[in-house]
Amino acid sequence: MCGCCGAAHRSHYDKKEQQTRDLSCGDARIYLEAEVRRVKCKKCGTVKREKLPWRRILFTRSDLPTM
């Protein structure tokens, strides 16, 4: 999916592994690894990283639902 216009793509320009910090589990820091692809969009003509809707830039414990 294009990071600029959101158009879906089947092929990619290149790719890179990226780590994202998750919430800690006790004293252990948890990291998620994802392969982030760059796509050359035919619709808007740009080369951008694909959108990862599950990844948020800022995440705090207050974002979690209360039990």
N, C-alpha and C positions, 0 to 999 in steps of 0.2 A: 504494500500500500504506500503510495507516494506521501512523503512527509509534508508536502506543500499543499496539494489539492485533494489528497485522499483517494485518488484513482487506484484501482486494483491492477497489479501486474503479476505476470507469471515468471518473468525472468529478472535477473538482477545484474547490476554493474560490477559490484564487488561486495565482499563481506568481511566482518571483523567481529571477534569475540569481545563482549563487553560485560563487565561485572556490575551488578546493582546490589547495594546493601539492603538487606531485609531487616526485620525486627530481630533483636537478639533473643536467644533462648537461654535464659540464665546468664552465665558469664560468657557464653560462646557467641561470637558474632557470626551472623548468617549472611552469605553472599549467594546471589543467583547469577548464573552465567547464561547469556543468551547470544545467539548469533544474529547480529544486526546487519542487514543488507542495505546497500545503497542501490537505488533504482533510478534509471534514466527515464523520466516520464515523457511519454509521447504526447500526452494531453497538454501539459503546461511547459514542457521543454527544459525542465530543471533536473539536476542530479541531487537527490536528497536521501537521507537515511529514512528507512521505512518507519512508520509510526508503530509504537508498541503500546497499545491502549492499557495494558496492565501495569505499565511502568509509570510511576508518578515521580516528579522531580523532588517534591517535598512531601514527606510522610511522617506523621507523628502518631504517638499512641492515642491521642485524642480522636484520631480518625477511625479508630476501631469501635465497633458497636459495643455497648455496655451489656453486661450479663445480669 
